[in-house]
C-alpha cells in the first residue's frame, strides 16, 4: 500500500470546479489519465455543438467585479451594442461584470449574445443576457472556444484573468497559431502601465517592435469599430463567405446574424 494520493483511483472532479486541479497535479494511473482526457473531450464536443452556428464573433474580455453602476460596465455595454451594429455576435466568458455588460449591450441592440462560462469552486453563474452558453470544466477548453469562433478581441479593464486571455491572444497571433485578428484595448489610462512594460520589453530585445502593432489602444469607440471594420470584416471577407448550414437530422438551429462566417458544415 502507498501513501501517495495520486496513486488512488479517482474519477475526474466535474461538479465542483476542480477538474483542472486534478488534471494538472501530475501523473495518474493510465485509466485515470484516460478518464481525465475524456472529460476534456466532452467539454470540447459540448462547446463545439453549442457554438457551431454563432459566429462570426468578437470576444470581449474584462473584469467580473464591476457592477452596473461602474463606468467600465456602462462602457462595455455600449461596446456590445456597437459590435452588434457591425453585424457581430458578442462572445464573453459568460459571467458578471464586464462580461455581463457586453452581453447585455448585444441584447439591447437585438443581436446575438453568447458566453463560455467556467465552473469554479465558488460558482460563477452565467449572466442572464445570453442566447447560448456553455459551461466548461477546464479553463484551457474555455479559452479554445473563445478563440475558435472570434475574428477580433476587445480587452476592457480587468484583472489577472483578463491579462491571461489578452496575452493568450497576443501569443497565438505572434506565433502564427491563429490569423492576425485585431485586438483592441479600451481605456488608454488603464492600460498605460502595460504599454510601458511592453516598450521596456522592446528596449531589452525581449519582443520585437512589430509586436507592439498587434493591438490598438484607444478610448474612442468610433475608432475601435473602424478598426474592426477594416481589419476583421473587410480583411476576412465576412460578408461574402458561406456560413455553415444547420442539419435538421441533428436537431440544429442557427441564430440569425448579419455577417456570414467561414465555410463549414
C-alpha positions as CSV (number, residue, x, y, z in Angstrom):
1,X,0.0,0.0,0.0
2,X,1.2,3.5,-0.7
3,X,0.5,6.9,0.9
4,X,0.8,8.7,-2.5
5,X,-2.6,10.3,-3.0
6,X,-2.0,10.3,-6.8
7,X,-2.0,6.5,-6.8
8,X,-5.6,6.3,-5.6
9,X,-8.0,5.8,-8.4
10,X,-10.5,8.7,-8.7
11,X,-13.0,9.8,-11.2
12,X,-12.4,13.3,-12.6
13,X,-14.0,16.1,-10.5
14,X,-16.6,17.6,-12.7
15,X,-19.1,19.2,-10.4
16,X,-17.1,21.5,-8.1
17,X,-14.7,23.3,-10.4
18,X,-11.6,21.2,-9.5
19,X,-11.2,19.2,-12.8
20,X,-8.2,21.3,-13.8
21,X,-6.5,20.8,-10.5
22,X,-6.9,17.0,-10.8
23,X,-5.7,17.0,-14.4
24,X,-2.6,19.1,-13.7
25,X,-1.5,17.6,-10.4
26,X,0.8,15.1,-12.0
27,X,0.8,11.5,-13.4
28,X,-2.1,9.3,-12.6
29,X,-2.8,5.7,-13.5
30,X,-3.3,5.1,-17.2
31,X,-7.0,4.6,-16.7
32,X,-7.3,7.8,-14.6
33,X,-5.5,9.8,-17.3
34,X,-7.8,8.4,-19.9
35,X,-10.8,9.4,-17.9
36,X,-9.4,12.9,-17.4
37,X,-8.8,13.3,-21.2
38,X,-12.2,12.0,-21.9
39,X,-13.7,14.7,-19.6
40,X,-11.8,17.4,-21.6
41,X,-13.1,15.8,-24.8
42,X,-16.7,16.0,-23.5
43,X,-16.1,19.7,-22.8
44,X,-14.9,20.3,-26.3
45,X,-17.7,18.4,-28.0
46,X,-20.3,20.2,-25.9
47,X,-18.8,23.6,-26.7
48,X,-18.4,22.8,-30.5
49,X,-22.1,21.7,-30.8
50,X,-23.4,24.7,-28.8
51,X,-21.4,27.4,-30.6
52,X,-21.1,26.0,-34.1
53,X,-23.5,28.5,-35.7
54,X,-23.0,31.6,-33.5
55,X,-20.1,33.3,-35.4
56,X,-18.5,35.4,-36.6
57,X,-17.9,36.6,-33.0
58,X,-15.9,39.3,-31.3
59,X,-14.8,38.2,-27.8
60,X,-14.9,40.8,-25.1
61,X,-12.6,40.3,-22.1
62,X,-12.8,42.2,-18.8
63,X,-13.3,42.0,-15.1
64,X,-16.2,40.2,-13.4
65,X,-16.0,42.6,-10.5
66,X,-17.6,45.8,-11.9
67,X,-21.3,46.3,-11.2
68,X,-23.8,48.1,-13.4
69,X,-23.1,51.5,-11.8
70,X,-19.4,51.4,-12.7
71,X,-18.2,53.4,-15.6
72,X,-16.5,50.4,-17.2
73,X,-19.7,48.4,-17.1
74,X,-21.5,51.2,-18.9
75,X,-18.7,51.4,-21.4
76,X,-18.7,47.7,-22.1
77,X,-22.5,47.7,-22.6
78,X,-22.0,50.3,-25.3
79,X,-19.3,48.2,-26.8
80,X,-21.7,45.3,-27.0
81,X,-24.3,47.5,-28.8
82,X,-21.8,48.7,-31.3
83,X,-20.5,45.3,-32.1
84,X,-24.0,44.2,-33.0
85,X,-24.4,47.2,-35.3
86,X,-21.4,46.0,-37.2
87,X,-23.1,42.6,-37.5
88,X,-21.0,40.6,-35.0
89,X,-22.1,38.1,-32.3
90,X,-20.8,39.2,-28.9
91,X,-19.0,36.5,-27.1
92,X,-17.7,36.7,-23.5
93,X,-16.7,34.4,-20.6
94,X,-20.4,34.4,-19.7
95,X,-20.1,35.7,-16.2
96,X,-20.9,39.0,-14.4
97,X,-19.2,42.4,-14.6
98,X,-17.8,43.4,-18.0
99,X,-18.9,40.1,-19.5
100,X,-22.5,40.7,-18.5
101,X,-22.3,44.3,-19.7
102,X,-21.1,43.4,-23.2
103,X,-23.7,40.6,-23.5
104,X,-26.4,43.0,-22.2
105,X,-25.4,45.6,-24.8
106,X,-25.8,42.9,-27.5
107,X,-29.3,42.1,-26.3
108,X,-30.2,45.9,-26.1
109,X,-29.5,46.0,-29.9
110,X,-31.3,42.8,-30.7
111,X,-28.1,40.9,-31.6
112,X,-26.8,37.5,-30.7
113,X,-25.1,37.1,-27.3
114,X,-23.2,34.0,-26.2
115,X,-21.0,33.0,-23.3
116,X,-18.3,30.4,-22.4
117,X,-18.6,30.1,-18.7
118,X,-16.3,28.2,-16.3
119,X,-17.3,26.0,-13.3
120,X,-15.4,27.3,-10.2
121,X,-15.4,26.1,-6.6
122,X,-17.3,29.3,-5.9
123,X,-19.8,29.0,-8.7
124,X,-19.7,31.6,-11.5
125,X,-23.2,31.6,-12.8
126,X,-24.0,32.5,-16.4
127,X,-25.3,36.1,-16.7
128,X,-29.0,36.5,-17.8
129,X,-28.2,38.1,-21.2
130,X,-27.1,35.0,-23.1
131,X,-28.8,33.5,-26.1
132,X,-26.5,30.5,-26.0
133,X,-24.0,29.4,-23.4
134,X,-21.7,26.5,-22.5
135,X,-20.2,25.9,-19.1
136,X,-16.7,24.3,-19.2
137,X,-14.9,22.3,-16.6
138,X,-11.5,23.2,-17.9
139,X,-10.0,26.6,-18.4
140,X,-8.0,25.6,-21.4
141,X,-11.1,24.3,-23.2
142,X,-12.9,27.6,-22.4
143,X,-10.1,29.6,-23.9
144,X,-10.0,27.5,-27.1
145,X,-13.8,28.1,-27.5
146,X,-13.4,31.8,-27.0
147,X,-10.7,32.0,-29.7
148,X,-12.1,29.4,-32.1
149,X,-15.2,31.5,-33.1
150,X,-13.8,35.0,-32.9
151,X,-12.5,37.4,-35.6
152,X,-11.4,40.1,-33.1
153,X,-10.8,40.6,-29.4
154,X,-11.6,43.6,-27.2
155,X,-10.0,43.9,-23.8
156,X,-11.8,46.1,-21.3
157,X,-10.3,46.9,-17.9
158,X,-9.8,43.7,-16.0
159,X,-7.5,41.7,-13.7
160,X,-5.4,38.5,-13.9
161,X,-7.9,36.6,-15.9
162,X,-8.2,39.4,-18.5
163,X,-4.5,39.6,-18.7
164,X,-4.3,35.8,-19.2
165,X,-6.8,36.0,-22.1
166,X,-5.2,39.1,-23.7
167,X,-1.7,37.6,-23.7
168,X,-3.0,34.3,-25.0
169,X,-4.5,36.1,-28.0
170,X,-1.2,38.1,-28.5
171,X,0.9,34.9,-28.2
172,X,-1.3,33.0,-30.7
173,X,-1.1,35.8,-33.2
174,X,2.6,36.5,-32.7
175,X,3.5,32.8,-33.2
176,X,1.2,32.4,-36.2
177,X,-1.1,29.9,-34.5
178,X,-4.1,32.0,-35.5
179,X,-4.6,34.7,-38.1
180,X,-3.7,38.3,-37.2
181,X,-7.1,39.1,-35.9
182,X,-7.5,42.7,-34.5
183,X,-7.0,43.2,-30.8
184,X,-8.4,46.4,-29.2
185,X,-7.7,47.6,-25.7
186,X,-10.3,50.1,-24.5
187,X,-9.1,52.5,-21.8
188,X,-5.8,54.3,-22.5
189,X,-5.2,55.3,-18.9
190,X,-6.0,51.9,-17.6
191,X,-3.6,50.2,-20.0
192,X,-0.8,52.8,-19.8
193,X,1.4,50.8,-17.5
194,X,1.1,47.7,-19.7
195,X,2.2,49.8,-22.7
196,X,5.2,51.0,-20.7
197,X,6.1,47.4,-19.8
198,X,5.8,46.3,-23.4
199,X,8.0,49.1,-24.6
200,X,10.6,48.1,-21.9
201,X,10.5,44.6,-23.4
202,X,11.3,46.1,-26.8
203,X,14.2,48.0,-25.3
204,X,15.5,44.8,-23.7
205,X,15.0,43.0,-27.0
206,X,12.6,40.6,-25.3
207,X,10.0,41.3,-28.0
208,X,10.1,42.8,-31.5
209,X,8.9,46.4,-32.1
210,X,6.5,44.8,-34.6
211,X,4.7,43.0,-31.7
212,X,3.5,46.4,-30.4
213,X,1.5,46.8,-33.6
214,X,-0.6,43.8,-32.8
215,X,-3.1,45.8,-30.8
216,X,-4.8,49.2,-30.8
217,X,-5.2,51.1,-27.5
218,X,-7.9,53.7,-27.6
219,X,-10.7,55.5,-25.7
220,X,-12.6,56.2,-28.9
221,X,-15.3,53.6,-29.7
222,X,-15.7,55.0,-33.2
223,X,-12.0,54.4,-33.8
224,X,-12.3,50.9,-32.4
225,X,-15.2,50.0,-34.6
226,X,-13.5,51.4,-37.7
227,X,-10.5,49.2,-36.8
228,X,-12.7,46.1,-36.7
229,X,-14.4,47.1,-39.9
230,X,-11.1,47.3,-41.7
231,X,-9.1,44.5,-40.0
232,X,-11.8,42.0,-39.4
233,X,-14.9,42.4,-41.7
234,X,-13.0,43.6,-44.8
235,X,-9.8,41.7,-44.3
236,X,-11.5,38.3,-43.8
237,X,-14.4,38.9,-46.2
238,X,-17.0,38.2,-43.5
239,X,-19.9,39.5,-45.7
240,X,-19.1,37.1,-48.6
241,X,-18.2,33.7,-47.2
242,X,-20.6,30.9,-47.0
243,X,-21.9,30.2,-43.5
244,X,-22.4,26.7,-42.0
245,X,-25.8,25.3,-42.5
246,X,-27.7,23.5,-39.7
247,X,-28.6,19.9,-40.0
248,X,-32.2,19.1,-39.2
249,X,-31.2,15.5,-38.6
250,X,-29.1,16.6,-35.7
251,X,-31.7,19.0,-34.4
252,X,-29.5,22.0,-35.1
253,X,-30.7,25.6,-35.4
254,X,-28.8,28.7,-36.4
255,X,-29.4,32.1,-34.7
256,X,-30.0,35.0,-37.0
257,X,-27.0,37.3,-37.7
258,X,-25.9,39.9,-40.2
259,X,-22.4,38.7,-41.1
260,X,-21.5,35.3,-42.6
261,X,-18.5,33.3,-41.5
262,X,-16.1,30.7,-42.8
263,X,-17.0,27.7,-44.7
264,X,-18.1,24.7,-42.6
265,X,-20.8,22.1,-42.0
